[in-house]
Amino acid sequence: MRQSTVNRASAGLGKLIATAKEYVWPAFGRDSTFFDLPVSIVSAGEGNYVIDCYGNRLLETNSCGAAASLGFNHPALLAAMKEQMDKITMTTPNLFAPTEPVVWLSEKLAQISPGSLKYTIYSSNGSDANETAMKVARHYWKILGKATKYKVIHRYPGDYHGMSMSTASASGHIFRRTPFEPLMAGFVAIHSPNCYRCPYNLTYPGCDLLCAEELGKVIEFEDPSTVACFITESTNTGLGIVPPPPGYMKRVREICDQYEILLVCDEVITGFARSGFWFECEKQGIVPDMLALGKNLSWGCGALAGTHVKSEVAEVFTGKNTLQHGYTFGGTGYLAAAGVAGIEYVEKHNLLARATEIGKIMAKKLGALKEKSAVIGDVRADAGLIAVELVKDKKTKELFADRAAVAGVVGKVGRENGVLFACSTWYGDILWMMVSLTMTNDELAMIVNAVDKAAAAVEKQFT
Ligand SMILES: Cc1ncc(COP(=O)(O)O)c(C=O)c1O
């Protein structure tokens, strides 16, 4: 290991990029050429904008994977964190004793979540929150004397639940499964609903929610006495922000109840106002047994996640059945302080209603673009969950042959128009827009303008 002799504050851009190339292994398989791209190293955030190391100031449309729903340096969050950091920076100072903000955040969560969802087990990231839920489900059935119930049913494609071995096993991102096989035993997949590209080539409502009925069929095939839980997103963000058909989640809840299976809703993305409700399960009219939370639990300020559990489930974990599970950084106090401050900010500024309004504005404006564009195949905009799916042929829904090249053009045109897009290529070219809930109408208009320009450029170059 060489000693660094660099004065970092005065190191030039060239040195910064060269050092990044030499030492950083960026996420998701990006190689060192990544650092030649614009927006490869971020220097600062300013409200809903990011400023990269080249000095570009760009309106960020994805809230960093929906993790920063109040922007990148919100004063209310900074103040709350500073107050707690000045008291203590550590999370678990006395054998996992919670700090005060963790207590207040837990109370808030119980107040804003539906039904008897009440207790929160803290962890660091969304993967932990989902893994914790699956461990709770298995242990719960053991406590009730039904130790054979261990299997986890999940959905594919899409429906991403995390990076750990168990959450990869429970996820439907095929490209994030095969490189790491063998995955864990006891995980069984059913199809995700997708009304734009129905896996059964059916149309709602004539389909009679076959996608939900498949859950019951698979449970019967597996034998309900072997199944612990069904883990699912409601809107399948990992598939490209694909909402379930009306009634899907209600039917899923009924099926889980019928077969005595715990329902885990992964709201790592959809939680905290993004759906226009505190949690999307409420919008869907159901109460899951557990909610997996992350990202905006700290409003993007840092690694804080939680598994929010119904009292009926949590209260069997007593005495010798205590849950042998916990993390060193499970419930960092200053992040919990940001969590409480963010919830109070949303309440004070009525951002649940604003999220719904944002969805309506974007549905209307992007819907109009879809009408005139030859490559905008689908617009899915509901509150802060907004997707624009680009296709080569709107009639056949044919995908582009070189999806990465299309995404590259979208990104370039976006940046030229002051906007940073996340265009995923996993299941098509899908602009994944999970905008900050503090965006102004002018900022939304800027995004629509950039989508218009990007779609025109794609149409010109690829059709
Ligand atoms: C729906 C969903 N669940 C779980 C996760 C995993 O969260 P983390 O990256 O914090 O582990 C993510 C991450 O993007 C996600 O989108």
The ligand as an ORCA input file, in Angstrom:
! r2SCAN-3c Opt
* xyz 0 1
  C     -37.572     -2.533     -4.066
  C     -36.206     -2.644     -3.462
  N     -36.002     -3.488     -2.458
  C     -34.791     -3.621     -1.880
  C     -33.723     -2.906     -2.323
  C     -32.382     -3.095     -1.703
  O     -32.044     -1.976     -0.967
  P     -30.506     -1.660     -0.624
  O     -29.833     -1.297     -1.896
  O     -30.581     -0.527      0.350
  O     -29.956     -2.898     -0.009
  C     -33.889     -2.000     -3.371
  C     -32.754     -1.200     -3.870
  O     -32.795     -0.501     -4.825
  C     -35.155     -1.870     -3.969
  O     -35.355     -1.051     -4.998
*
